[in-house]
Amino acid sequence: MPVSIVLFEDNDRLRESLAYLLNSDPNYTVTGDYNNCNQAAEIIEELAPDVVLMDIDMPGKTGISGVAMVKQTRPDTAVIMYTVFEDDERLFQCLCAGANGYLLKKTPPARLFDAIQEVLNGGAPMSPNIARKVLNSFQQKTDNLYNLTDRETDVLQLLVKGNSIKVIADELNMAFDTVRSHLKKIYLKLHVNCGKEAIAKALNEKLI
């Protein structure tokens, strides 16, 4: 059976073009296309599609609300956002609502087929700069997991490289005792007892 797809897109020409493109491949079939997602729950319950392509900015309810409705109605339906928006706020709202992928409309049309297959295989298709935003956000959260200050992070980085307190002090233009004070705070925040344990934890959890 072909992969069943539902489109939610308020740009009529774009929606018709997407439907034509996807229907041109016998492995895919667009079972419904709509210019808003106000009735998304009812539509998904009736059509039970494998995949939904969801715009964000539509009349009435936004695509962010649409994702939530789709997932509440049929969790197994994969939702790929297809939008012009690439700001952090909308991106993470969509992902938190349950979106499985996030493609920008400037994505080459042929990439849609790859994205659909990717999401059906359990992947999370994203445009390159969107994936970069997600990775950067994850890295920031990891860096701040133990609430290390910028200076403490600098000290920890040099410690991991095998530098002594004296070398760290010289490298950062700090007093010997100041470095020792930073290290004590680092050990406390990381819940370790010594430099070796701090290094092991930093490397294991990729804190630097």
C-alpha positions as CSV (number, residue, x, y, z in Angstrom):
1,M,0.0,0.0,0.0
2,P,1.2,3.5,-0.8
3,V,2.1,5.8,2.1
4,S,-0.9,8.0,2.9
5,I,-0.3,11.7,3.4
6,V,-2.4,14.6,4.6
7,L,-1.4,18.2,3.9
8,F,-2.2,21.3,5.9
9,E,-1.1,24.4,4.0
10,D,-3.0,27.7,3.5
11,N,-1.1,28.6,0.3
12,D,-3.4,27.1,-2.3
13,R,-0.9,27.0,-5.1
14,L,1.8,25.4,-2.9
15,R,-0.6,22.9,-1.5
16,E,-1.8,21.9,-5.0
17,S,1.8,21.6,-6.1
18,L,2.8,19.4,-3.2
19,A,-0.2,17.2,-3.7
20,Y,0.7,16.8,-7.4
21,L,4.3,16.1,-6.7
22,L,3.6,13.5,-4.0
23,N,0.8,11.8,-6.1
24,S,3.2,11.6,-9.0
25,D,5.0,8.7,-7.2
26,P,2.9,5.5,-7.0
27,N,4.5,4.9,-3.6
28,Y,2.7,7.9,-2.1
29,T,-0.9,9.1,-2.0
30,V,-2.3,12.4,-0.7
31,T,-5.6,11.4,0.9
32,G,-6.5,14.9,2.0
33,D,-5.3,18.5,1.7
34,Y,-6.6,21.5,3.7
35,N,-6.0,25.2,4.0
36,N,-6.2,25.2,7.8
37,C,-5.9,22.7,10.7
38,N,-8.9,23.8,12.7
39,Q,-10.5,20.4,12.3
40,A,-7.2,18.4,12.4
41,A,-8.4,16.0,15.1
42,E,-11.5,15.0,13.1
43,I,-9.6,14.7,9.8
44,I,-6.8,12.6,11.3
45,E,-9.3,10.3,13.0
46,E,-11.2,9.8,9.7
47,L,-8.2,9.4,7.3
48,A,-5.6,7.9,9.7
49,P,-2.6,9.0,7.5
50,D,0.9,7.7,7.9
51,V,2.4,11.2,7.5
52,V,1.2,14.8,7.9
53,L,2.9,17.8,6.3
54,M,2.0,20.8,8.5
55,D,2.5,24.5,7.8
56,I,2.7,26.8,10.9
57,D,1.1,30.1,9.9
58,M,-2.5,29.3,8.9
59,P,-5.8,31.0,9.5
60,G,-7.4,30.0,12.8
61,K,-5.4,27.5,14.8
62,T,-1.6,27.5,14.1
63,G,0.3,24.5,12.9
64,I,1.8,24.2,16.4
65,S,-1.7,23.5,17.8
66,G,-2.3,21.3,14.8
67,V,0.7,19.1,15.7
68,A,-0.7,18.6,19.2
69,M,-4.1,17.7,17.8
70,V,-2.7,15.2,15.4
71,K,-0.6,13.5,18.1
72,Q,-3.4,13.4,20.6
73,T,-5.7,11.8,18.0
74,R,-3.2,9.4,16.4
75,P,0.2,9.3,18.0
76,D,1.5,6.9,15.3
77,T,1.0,9.5,12.6
78,A,4.3,11.2,11.8
79,V,4.2,15.0,11.5
80,I,6.7,17.0,9.4
81,M,6.6,20.7,9.8
82,Y,6.9,22.5,6.4
83,T,7.4,26.2,6.9
84,V,9.3,29.4,6.2
85,F,9.9,30.0,9.9
86,E,13.3,29.1,11.3
87,D,13.3,31.0,14.6
88,D,14.1,29.1,17.8
89,E,10.8,29.8,19.5
90,R,8.5,28.2,16.9
91,L,11.0,25.4,16.2
92,F,11.0,24.2,19.8
93,Q,7.3,24.8,20.3
94,C,6.7,22.4,17.3
95,L,9.1,19.8,18.6
96,C,7.6,20.0,22.1
97,A,4.2,19.6,20.6
98,G,5.3,16.3,19.0
99,A,6.6,17.2,15.5
100,N,8.8,14.4,14.1
101,G,10.6,16.6,11.6
102,Y,11.1,20.2,10.5
103,L,11.7,21.3,6.9
104,L,12.0,24.8,5.5
105,K,10.0,25.6,2.4
106,K,13.2,26.4,0.6
107,T,14.1,22.7,0.8
108,P,14.3,21.2,-2.7
109,P,11.1,19.3,-3.5
110,A,12.8,16.0,-4.1
111,R,14.0,16.2,-0.4
112,L,10.4,15.7,0.6
113,F,10.5,12.1,-0.5
114,D,13.7,11.4,1.4
115,A,12.2,13.2,4.5
116,I,9.0,11.1,4.4
117,Q,11.0,7.9,4.2
118,E,13.3,9.0,6.9
119,V,10.4,9.8,9.3
120,L,8.7,6.5,8.5
121,N,12.0,4.7,9.4
122,G,12.0,6.4,12.8
123,G,14.3,9.4,11.9
124,A,13.8,13.1,12.5
125,P,14.3,14.9,9.1
126,M,15.4,18.5,9.4
127,S,16.8,21.2,7.2
128,P,20.5,21.6,7.9
129,N,20.3,24.9,9.7
130,I,17.4,23.7,11.7
131,A,19.4,20.6,12.8
132,R,22.2,23.0,13.7
133,K,19.9,25.0,16.0
134,V,18.8,21.9,17.8
135,L,22.4,20.7,18.3
136,N,23.4,24.1,19.5
137,S,20.6,24.2,22.0
138,F,21.4,20.7,23.2
139,Q,25.1,21.7,23.6
140,Q,24.1,24.8,25.6
141,K,21.9,22.8,27.9
142,T,24.7,20.3,28.5
143,D,27.2,23.1,29.2
144,N,24.8,24.7,31.7
145,L,23.8,21.4,33.3
146,Y,26.0,22.0,36.4
147,N,25.7,25.8,36.2
148,L,29.4,26.3,35.6
149,T,30.4,29.9,35.1
150,D,32.4,30.8,32.0
151,R,35.5,31.1,34.1
152,E,35.0,27.8,35.7
153,T,34.5,26.2,32.3
154,D,37.8,27.8,31.2
155,V,39.5,26.3,34.2
156,L,37.9,22.9,33.7
157,Q,39.0,22.8,30.0
158,L,42.6,23.4,31.0
159,L,42.4,20.9,33.8
160,V,41.2,18.2,31.3
161,K,44.2,19.0,29.1
162,G,46.4,17.9,31.9
163,N,47.6,21.3,33.1
164,S,48.6,21.9,36.7
165,I,47.1,24.7,38.9
166,K,50.2,26.8,38.2
167,V,50.0,26.4,34.5
168,I,46.2,27.1,34.5
169,A,46.9,30.3,36.6
170,D,49.5,31.5,34.1
171,E,47.4,30.6,31.1
172,L,44.3,32.5,32.5
173,N,46.4,35.3,34.1
174,M,44.9,34.4,37.5
175,A,46.4,34.0,41.0
176,F,47.3,30.5,42.1
177,D,44.8,30.7,45.0
178,T,42.0,32.0,42.7
179,V,42.4,28.9,40.5
180,R,42.3,26.7,43.6
181,S,39.1,28.5,44.6
182,H,37.5,27.9,41.2
183,L,38.5,24.2,41.3
184,K,36.8,23.7,44.7
185,K,33.6,25.3,43.3
186,I,33.9,23.0,40.2
187,Y,34.3,19.9,42.3
188,L,31.3,20.9,44.4
189,K,29.1,21.6,41.3
190,L,30.1,18.3,39.6
191,H,29.8,16.3,42.8
192,V,33.3,15.0,42.7
193,N,36.2,15.0,45.2
194,C,39.3,15.6,43.1
195,G,40.7,16.7,39.8
196,K,40.9,13.2,38.3
197,E,37.2,12.6,39.0
198,A,36.3,16.0,37.5
199,I,38.3,15.2,34.4
200,A,36.6,11.8,34.1
201,K,33.1,13.3,34.5
202,A,33.8,16.1,32.1
203,L,35.0,13.7,29.4
204,N,32.3,11.1,30.0
205,E,29.4,13.7,29.9
206,K,31.1,15.8,27.2
207,L,30.9,18.9,29.3
208,I,33.6,20.7,27.3
